[in-house]
Amino acid sequence: MSERFYLATPPRDGHAVLAGDEARHLARVMRCTVGDEVVVFDGCGGSWRARVAAIGRDEVRLTVGAARPQASSDRPPLTLAVALPKGDRQKWLVEKLTELGVDRLIPLVTTRGVAAATSAAVERLERGVIEACKQCGRDTLLRVAEPASVAALVGEADPAAVLVVADRDAAGLEARAVAGRPIIGLVGPEGGFTAEELAAVDAAGGRRVSLGPHILRVETAAVALAARLA
């Protein structure tokens, strides 16, 4: 059994407990038995090989071995601020951003946005992140931040960060222009940012960049920008 499972609470003294959906998936879907080996990760970069020690109704107890080597990266943090698309397209969005190594997702509140980042929506996004990490082998969760307007985002951004906004009418992006610095990439709704929202990014020193000549769906633009910035 080579499945990966997310530990909400890191191991302690060689023991760990899977609870909730993770425990039910292991016990009822995977039909584990005592002694089966799995891999668990804590979402903060730690992962371990573990063995099933006991199976309960809504929890699975594990004995945990030595921590597995952590992958090191000297890449500056990458944030994507995105006006969320509707429905299942949100799940696809977080799945691909997680696979691409984006560190943080900020749901953007925009004038022309079509989907609200409600608490229930954010919970679904966070669950999608966990599922994507389990599938792609990533041990650090993409963090879903509190929703923010464009004005609030640029006003609170790290002064050292490079602000990059997707704009079909702009020029291309030179990698050397953002190398070595934290990056915040902004992707607007399919109706586009308003003039006021773009002006706020411009006033904060943001760079407008083109992702090609065609009009992209929100999730396509976000993935294209993340792949280029990563």
N, C-alpha and C positions, 0 to 999 in steps of 0.2 A: 504494500500500500504506500503510494508516494504522494498522496494528497497533502496540500499545505493548509494550515488552519491558523486563524488569527486569535491571538491571546489578548483579551482586553486588559488583563493583569499579568505582568511579567512573572516568570518563574521565581520561586523562593525556596531555598534549601533543597534544590533538586526536585521540586514538585510544582505542578501547575494544574489549573482547572479550566477546561473549556465549558462555557455556559451558553445558554440561549440557542440561537440559530446554528452556531458553530458546533455545539454539542449534538444537536438534533441531526445535523447533516452527517456528522461522523458516525453516530450511533444508528440512525434509522435509514439514511440513504446509502452510506458506505457499508453499513452493517459490520462495523468493526467488532473485533473480539479482543479479550484481554491478551496482551502480548504483542498486538499489532504495532508496527512502527509508523510514525507520521513525522512531519516537519511542522513546527510551530514558529510563528514570528510575532513580534510585539508591536509592529508598526513604527518603531523608532530606530530601526536598523539591526535589531537583534533577532537571531533565529537559532533554533535548536532542533536536534533530533530527539524524539520522545517516544515512549512506549505507553500504550494504554494500560492503566493499572486497575481501573474500576469504571463500570458503566452504570450511571444512574438514569433517572427519568429525564432530567433536563440538564445533566452535567456529565462530563467525562473527566475522570482524574488521570493524570499523566505523571510518569517519572521522566525527568528531563536530564539529558546528557550535557556534555560540554557545549558551549556556544560555538556556532559555526563561524568561520572567518567572515568579517564584514567587508563588503566592497568599498573601496575608498574612492572619493571623488573630490577634485579641487575646483569643480565648476561652480561659479557663482550661482546663487539661488535664482530660480526662474518662476515667475508668477504670471498666470494668465487671468485677466479680468474679462469676463464674458457675459454679454446679455443672453441669458439662458433661452434656448429654443424650447418648443413645446414637447410634452409627452416623453416617449421613449427615446427621443433624440438626445435627451439629457443624459441618459444612461450610457449611450454610445460615446458621448462627449467625454465623460469622466473616465470611461474605460480607456480611450485612446490617449488622453492626457496623462493618465497614470503610466501607461506603457512607455510613453515618450520621456518620462522622468520629470515632468513638471512638478514643482515643489508645493505650489499653492494655487488654488482656484478661488477667485473672488467673483461671486455672482453680481453682475453690474445691474443697477437700477437705472434705466434709461427712459427718455421720453417716449420712444417708439418701441419699447420692449413689449413682448407678447406673453411672457411667462413670469409670474411672481416667484421670488425665492422665499417661499413660506418655510416655516420650521419643518413641516412634513416633507417638502421638496428637498431641503438640505439633508434631512435624515436619509432620504432615498439616495442622494448623491454620495453620502458617506458610505452607505452600504455598497454602492456600486464601486467605490474606491477599494474597499476590502476585497470584493470579488475579483477585481482586476489585479490586485496585488497577489492574490492567491494563484491566479492563472499565469501571470507573467514572471513570477519569481522575485518581485520587488519586496523588500523588507521594510521600507519606509513609506508610510501612508502619505498620499497627496492630501494636504490639509485644505478643507473647505472653510473659507473664512466667512465672516459676517457680510451680508450684502452691503454694497456701497454705491453711491452715485458717482458719476465721473468727477464732479467737483470735489467731493469728499475724498475720493481716492487720490487724486493728484495733490490735494492739499496736505495729505498725511503721508505721502510717499517718502521713502528714504531718499535724502538729497543726493546720495551717491548712485541711486538707481537710474537706469536708462528707461524712459517711457517710450514705448513703440506702439503706434496705433495703426491698425490695418485700414488702408484707404486706397481704393481701386485707382484713383486718379494720381497717386503719388509715384515717386520713383522706386526702384528696387532697394533692397537693404544690403549694405556692405557689412560683412561679418566683423571686419576690423573696427567698425564704428561702435560696436557694443562689447567687444572682447574684454573679458576680465572684470566686468561690472555686473552687479545685480540687475535683472531685467524685469520689467513689468510690461507685458503685452496686452493691449486692449482690443477687444473685438466687439463691435456694436451689433445691434439687432439687424434683421434683414432689411428693414427700412432705413438703416444707416443712422449714424450719429447726427444730432442736430448741429447747426452752425455754432450754437452756444457751447455744446459739449466739446466739439473740436477746438473751439477757441480756448477752452479751459486747459486742454492738453497742450496746445501750442504755447500758452502763457507759462506753462510749467516746464517748457523746454523739450516737449515730446517730439519724437520723430515720426512722420507719416511715411508708411511704406506700402508698396503695392504687393499683392499676392498673385498678380496676373490680370489679364484683361477681362475676365468673366466675373459675373456676380455670383458669389459663393454663399451657400447656406452657412448659418452661424457656426455649426459644428465643423464644417469643412474648413472654414477660414481659421478657426481656432487650432485645429490640428495642423494645418499648413504653417501657421505662424509659429506654433510650438516646435515643429520639426526644424524650421529654419533657425529659430533662436537657440535651440538645444545644441 
